[in-house]
Amino acid sequence: MFLLSFIPDALIQLVVNGVLIAGIIGCVVSFFFGFFVRWMPWIIPYRMLLQILGLVLLIVGVYF
């Protein structure tokens, strides 16, 4: 754990905020999936993966 003291706090905060924002975006995209399919039809096979990954990232981001 002492190795985390060598990483600047701003970088750790940036990574945690990035994970949180990615989780929020993933959850919003999976919630409004029908709306986004019109412009991005290639994401149809990845719907379940997007929902799970978005939820996991959101939970991890909130936990951190």
DADA-V946244 format. One record per pair of residues at least 24 apart in sequence whose C-alpha atoms are under 7 Angstrom apart, sorted by the first residue. I is the first residue (numbers start at 1). J is the second residue. Records with the same first field share a line. If there is no record, write none. Layout:
I=J / J
This chain:
16=61 / 64
17=61
19=57 / 61
20=57 / 58 / 61 / 62
22=57
23=54 / 55 / 57 / 58
24=54 / 58
26=50 / 51 / 54
27=51 / 54 / 55
